[in-house]
Amino acid sequence: METDDIIKKLEAQEAKINAIYQSVEKTRKYFLITLIVSAAFIILPLIALMFVIPSFLKTITGSGLGL
């Protein structure tokens, strides 16, 4: 009788642990996606600025010399 109770408790714990594991994996994936999206919104504009600023400065200095 005692071992049956222990086996039932262990099976219940295993089911709960599996549910927790699945929840943690989903949370980890959400954090990873959030990190990637955040990095994209920060890094991609910086890369774009590296190309835009020189052409902008060239336009400004070129128009100033034309006067």
Distance bins in CASP14 RR format, pairs under 12 A and 6 or more apart:
PFRMAT RR
TARGET T0000
AUTHOR 0000-0000-0000
RMODE 2
METHOD distances of the structure
MODEL  1
1 7 0 0 0 0 0 1 0 0 0 0 0
1 8 0 0 0 0 0 1 0 0 0 0 0
2 8 0 0 0 0 0 1 0 0 0 0 0
2 9 0 0 0 0 0 1 0 0 0 0 0
3 9 0 0 0 0 0 1 0 0 0 0 0
3 10 0 0 0 0 0 1 0 0 0 0 0
4 10 0 0 0 0 0 1 0 0 0 0 0
4 11 0 0 0 0 0 1 0 0 0 0 0
5 11 0 0 0 0 0 1 0 0 0 0 0
5 12 0 0 0 0 0 1 0 0 0 0 0
6 12 0 0 0 0 0 1 0 0 0 0 0
6 13 0 0 0 0 0 1 0 0 0 0 0
7 13 0 0 0 0 0 1 0 0 0 0 0
7 14 0 0 0 0 0 1 0 0 0 0 0
8 14 0 0 0 0 0 1 0 0 0 0 0
8 15 0 0 0 0 0 1 0 0 0 0 0
9 15 0 0 0 0 0 1 0 0 0 0 0
9 16 0 0 0 0 0 1 0 0 0 0 0
10 16 0 0 0 0 0 1 0 0 0 0 0
10 17 0 0 0 0 0 1 0 0 0 0 0
11 17 0 0 0 0 0 1 0 0 0 0 0
11 18 0 0 0 0 0 1 0 0 0 0 0
12 18 0 0 0 0 0 1 0 0 0 0 0
12 19 0 0 0 0 0 1 0 0 0 0 0
13 19 0 0 0 0 0 1 0 0 0 0 0
13 20 0 0 0 0 0 1 0 0 0 0 0
14 20 0 0 0 0 0 1 0 0 0 0 0
14 21 0 0 0 0 0 1 0 0 0 0 0
15 21 0 0 0 0 0 1 0 0 0 0 0
15 22 0 0 0 0 0 1 0 0 0 0 0
16 22 0 0 0 0 0 1 0 0 0 0 0
16 23 0 0 0 0 0 1 0 0 0 0 0
17 23 0 0 0 0 0 1 0 0 0 0 0
17 24 0 0 0 0 0 1 0 0 0 0 0
18 24 0 0 0 0 0 1 0 0 0 0 0
18 25 0 0 0 0 0 1 0 0 0 0 0
19 25 0 0 0 0 0 1 0 0 0 0 0
19 26 0 0 0 0 0 1 0 0 0 0 0
20 26 0 0 0 0 0 1 0 0 0 0 0
20 27 0 0 0 0 0 1 0 0 0 0 0
21 27 0 0 0 0 0 1 0 0 0 0 0
21 28 0 0 0 0 0 1 0 0 0 0 0
22 28 0 0 0 0 0 1 0 0 0 0 0
22 29 0 0 0 0 0 1 0 0 0 0 0
23 29 0 0 0 0 0 1 0 0 0 0 0
23 30 0 0 0 0 0 1 0 0 0 0 0
24 30 0 0 0 0 0 1 0 0 0 0 0
24 31 0 0 0 0 0 1 0 0 0 0 0
25 31 0 0 0 0 0 1 0 0 0 0 0
25 32 0 0 0 0 0 1 0 0 0 0 0
26 32 0 0 0 0 0 1 0 0 0 0 0
26 33 0 0 0 0 0 1 0 0 0 0 0
27 33 0 0 0 0 0 1 0 0 0 0 0
27 34 0 0 0 0 0 1 0 0 0 0 0
28 34 0 0 0 0 0 1 0 0 0 0 0
28 35 0 0 0 0 0 1 0 0 0 0 0
29 35 0 0 0 0 0 1 0 0 0 0 0
29 36 0 0 0 0 0 1 0 0 0 0 0
30 36 0 0 0 0 0 1 0 0 0 0 0
30 37 0 0 0 0 0 1 0 0 0 0 0
31 37 0 0 0 0 0 1 0 0 0 0 0
31 38 0 0 0 0 0 1 0 0 0 0 0
32 38 0 0 0 0 0 1 0 0 0 0 0
32 39 0 0 0 0 0 1 0 0 0 0 0
33 39 0 0 0 0 0 1 0 0 0 0 0
33 40 0 0 0 0 0 1 0 0 0 0 0
34 40 0 0 0 0 0 1 0 0 0 0 0
34 41 0 0 0 0 0 1 0 0 0 0 0
35 41 0 0 0 0 0 1 0 0 0 0 0
35 42 0 0 0 0 0 1 0 0 0 0 0
35 43 0 0 0 0 0 1 0 0 0 0 0
36 42 0 0 0 0 0 1 0 0 0 0 0
36 43 0 0 0 0 0 1 0 0 0 0 0
36 44 0 0 0 0 0 1 0 0 0 0 0
37 43 0 0 0 0 0 1 0 0 0 0 0
37 44 0 0 0 0 0 1 0 0 0 0 0
38 44 0 0 0 0 0 1 0 0 0 0 0
39 45 0 0 0 0 0 1 0 0 0 0 0
39 46 0 0 0 0 0 1 0 0 0 0 0
39 47 0 0 0 0 0 1 0 0 0 0 0
40 46 0 0 0 0 0 1 0 0 0 0 0
40 47 0 0 0 0 0 1 0 0 0 0 0
40 48 0 0 0 0 0 1 0 0 0 0 0
41 47 0 0 0 0 0 1 0 0 0 0 0
41 48 0 0 0 0 0 1 0 0 0 0 0
42 48 0 0 0 0 0 1 0 0 0 0 0
42 49 0 0 0 0 0 1 0 0 0 0 0
43 49 0 0 0 0 0 1 0 0 0 0 0
43 50 0 0 0 0 0 1 0 0 0 0 0
44 50 0 0 0 0 0 1 0 0 0 0 0
44 51 0 0 0 0 0 1 0 0 0 0 0
45 51 0 0 0 0 0 1 0 0 0 0 0
45 52 0 0 0 0 1 0 0 0 0 0 0
45 53 0 0 0 0 0 1 0 0 0 0 0
46 52 0 0 0 0 0 1 0 0 0 0 0
46 53 0 0 0 0 0 1 0 0 0 0 0
47 53 0 0 0 0 0 1 0 0 0 0 0
48 54 0 0 0 0 0 1 0 0 0 0 0
48 55 0 0 0 0 0 1 0 0 0 0 0
48 56 0 0 0 0 0 1 0 0 0 0 0
49 55 0 0 0 0 0 1 0 0 0 0 0
49 56 0 0 0 0 1 0 0 0 0 0 0
49 57 0 0 0 0 0 1 0 0 0 0 0
50 56 0 0 0 0 0 1 0 0 0 0 0
51 57 0 0 0 0 0 1 0 0 0 0 0
51 58 0 0 0 0 0 1 0 0 0 0 0
52 58 0 0 0 0 0 1 0 0 0 0 0
52 59 0 0 0 0 0 1 0 0 0 0 0
53 59 0 0 0 0 0 1 0 0 0 0 0
53 60 0 0 0 0 0 1 0 0 0 0 0
54 60 0 0 0 0 0 1 0 0 0 0 0
54 61 0 0 0 0 0 1 0 0 0 0 0
55 61 0 0 0 0 0 1 0 0 0 0 0
55 62 0 0 0 0 0 1 0 0 0 0 0
56 62 0 0 0 0 0 1 0 0 0 0 0
56 63 0 0 0 0 0 1 0 0 0 0 0
57 63 0 0 0 0 0 1 0 0 0 0 0
57 64 0 0 0 0 0 1 0 0 0 0 0
58 64 0 0 0 0 0 1 0 0 0 0 0
58 65 0 0 0 0 0 1 0 0 0 0 0
59 65 0 0 0 0 0 1 0 0 0 0 0
59 66 0 0 0 0 0 1 0 0 0 0 0
60 66 0 0 0 0 0 1 0 0 0 0 0
60 67 0 0 0 0 0 1 0 0 0 0 0
61 67 0 0 0 0 0 1 0 0 0 0 0
END
